[in-house]
Amino acid sequence: MSYSVTSRTALINHIRYTNHPLHCMICKKKSSNYNALLDHICKKHNICIS
């Protein structure tokens, strides 16, 4: 799955700055904590937050 620059940037900003539930917005996988969620998104969907 590929993302446009705009949607990728929007997703990164959403993850970084929004208080949200601990589930992946792409595949709906639940995570035990915020760091696990970021790790999942980076490894599974190749969207890494620096």
C-alpha positions in Angstrom: 0.0 0.0 0.0 1.4 3.4 -0.9 0.6 6.7 0.6 0.7 10.2 -0.9 3.0 12.6 0.8 0.1 14.6 2.2 -1.7 11.6 3.7 1.5 10.2 5.1 2.4 13.5 6.7 -1.1 13.9 8.1 -0.9 10.4 9.6 2.4 11.1 11.2 1.2 14.3 12.7 -2.0 12.6 13.9 0.0 9.9 15.6 2.5 12.3 17.1 0.2 15.0 18.4 -3.2 13.5 19.0 -4.4 11.7 22.1 -5.9 8.6 20.6 -6.7 5.0 21.5 -3.9 2.4 21.4 -4.9 0.8 18.0 -3.4 1.0 14.6 -5.5 3.3 12.4 -4.5 1.3 9.3 -5.1 -2.3 10.3 -6.9 -1.8 13.6 -4.4 -4.0 15.6 -4.5 -3.1 19.3 -1.3 -2.3 21.2 -0.5 -2.5 24.9 1.1 0.9 25.0 2.1 3.9 22.9 5.6 2.8 22.1 4.4 -0.6 21.0 1.9 1.1 18.7 4.7 3.3 17.1 6.9 0.2 16.7 4.1 -1.7 15.0 3.3 1.2 12.6 7.0 1.6 11.8 7.7 -2.1 11.2 4.4 -3.3 9.6 3.5 -0.2 7.6 6.9 1.5 7.1 5.7 4.8 8.6 8.3 5.7 11.2 8.0 8.6 13.6 11.2 10.3 14.5 
